[in-house]
Structure formats: C-alpha cells, structure tokens
Amino acid sequence: MISNCIAELRRPTKTSQAELAAAVGVTRQTIISLESGRYTASLPLAFRIARHFGRAIEDVFHYEGDD
C-alpha cells in the first residue's frame, strides 16, 4: 500500500485540487482519488507532484508494506 500526504501539502499553500491537477497535468478527479487512497500515482505522476511541492518523492509518497 502506498499512502501520500498530498492534501497536507496543499493546505498551507492554499492550492486547490483543481490547481494542483492543472499544474501536474491530470484531472481534479485524479487528485481526489489520490488523496482518498483509491488510486496510486504512476511513477512519472508521483515525481511531478513531488516536484510541484519542492519535495523528494519519499516525502510525499510512503510505502506501507512488507519489506
């Protein structure tokens, strides 16, 4: 399972789901699905989101599984 902190990163900057979606080239529905855990980002999308926030991918997306 991969979780993320996209919603938490959006709040301080007051970035809407629609604004983030436009910035990274996806639909608002994709951002909603990512934030709710119904969808896991592809690697290219995960990198675009992390770059948008100026973070490392590991700071945005967290792997929770058997190691």
ABEGO torsion letter per residue (X at the ends): XBBBAAAAAAAAAGBBAAAAAAAAGBBAAAAAAAAAGABBBBAAAAAAAAAAAGBBAAAABBBBBBX
